Protein backbone atom coordinates (compact mmCIF):
# COMPACT_ATOMS: atom_id res chain seq x y z
CA UNK A 1 0.00 0.00 0.00
CA UNK A 2 1.50 3.36 -0.96
CA UNK A 3 1.89 5.95 1.80
CA UNK A 4 -0.31 8.40 -0.09
CA UNK A 5 -3.29 6.05 0.26
CA UNK A 6 -3.77 6.69 3.98
CA UNK A 7 -7.53 7.24 3.64
CA UNK A 8 -8.10 3.50 3.30
CA UNK A 9 -5.85 2.56 6.22
CA UNK A 10 -7.96 1.09 9.05
CA UNK A 11 -5.22 1.84 11.60
CA UNK A 12 -5.78 5.55 11.01
CA UNK A 13 -9.56 5.43 10.96
CA UNK A 14 -11.21 5.80 14.37
CA UNK A 15 -14.39 5.09 12.50
CA UNK A 16 -17.68 4.13 14.04
CA UNK A 17 -16.33 1.29 16.15
CA UNK A 18 -16.68 1.28 19.94
CA UNK A 19 -14.04 3.40 21.68
CA UNK A 20 -12.63 4.53 18.31
CA UNK A 21 -10.73 1.28 17.80
CA UNK A 22 -9.66 0.27 14.30
CA UNK A 23 -11.65 -2.32 12.37
CA UNK A 24 -9.31 -5.22 13.16
CA UNK A 25 -10.78 -7.45 10.46
CA UNK A 26 -9.64 -4.98 7.80
CA UNK A 27 -6.03 -4.59 8.98
CA UNK A 28 -3.33 -6.04 6.75
CA UNK A 29 0.42 -6.11 7.28
CA UNK A 30 0.99 -3.40 4.67
CA UNK A 31 -1.08 -0.93 6.74
CA UNK A 32 1.48 -0.77 9.57
CA UNK A 33 4.38 0.97 7.76
CA UNK A 34 2.39 3.96 6.47
CA UNK A 35 0.51 4.37 9.78
CA UNK A 36 3.72 4.28 11.81
CA UNK A 37 5.50 6.72 9.46
CA UNK A 38 2.59 9.15 9.77
CA UNK A 39 2.44 8.82 13.57
CA UNK A 40 6.19 9.38 13.91
CA UNK A 41 6.08 12.42 11.60
CA UNK A 42 3.23 13.91 13.64
CA UNK A 43 5.12 13.25 16.89
CA UNK A 44 8.30 14.88 15.56
CA UNK A 45 6.25 17.90 14.44
CA UNK A 46 4.87 18.21 17.99
CA UNK A 47 8.40 18.06 19.42
CA UNK A 48 9.56 20.70 16.93
CA UNK A 49 6.70 22.98 18.04
CA UNK A 50 7.73 22.58 21.69
CA UNK A 51 11.39 23.34 20.89
CA UNK A 52 10.55 26.34 18.71
CA UNK A 53 8.22 28.15 21.10
CA UNK A 54 9.07 31.73 21.96
CA UNK A 55 8.00 31.55 25.61
CA UNK A 56 10.58 30.89 28.29
CA UNK A 57 10.59 27.19 29.15
CA UNK A 58 8.63 26.19 32.22
CA UNK A 59 6.99 23.02 33.48
CA UNK A 60 3.74 23.41 31.55
CA UNK A 61 5.14 24.42 28.18
CA UNK A 62 8.06 21.99 28.24
CA UNK A 63 7.77 19.00 30.59
CA UNK A 64 3.98 18.66 30.45
CA UNK A 65 3.98 19.37 26.70
CA UNK A 66 6.59 16.63 26.13
CA UNK A 67 4.46 14.26 28.21
CA UNK A 68 1.41 14.99 26.01
CA UNK A 69 3.38 14.80 22.75
CA UNK A 70 2.57 11.72 20.75
CA UNK A 71 -0.96 11.36 22.02
CA UNK A 72 -3.48 11.14 19.26
CA UNK A 73 -6.75 13.01 19.49
CA UNK A 74 -8.57 9.74 20.26
CA UNK A 75 -6.16 9.00 23.13
CA UNK A 76 -6.79 12.46 24.57
CA UNK A 77 -10.55 11.86 24.51
CA UNK A 78 -10.19 8.36 25.95
CA UNK A 79 -8.12 9.64 28.86
CA UNK A 80 -11.02 11.93 29.77
CA UNK A 81 -13.35 8.96 30.41
PyMOL commands that set and color helices and strands:
alter all, ss='L'
color gray80, all
select helices_A, chain A and resi 6-8+10-12+18-20+24-26+30-52+59-68+73-79
alter helices_A, ss='H'
color red, helices_A
deselect
rebuild
show_as cartoon
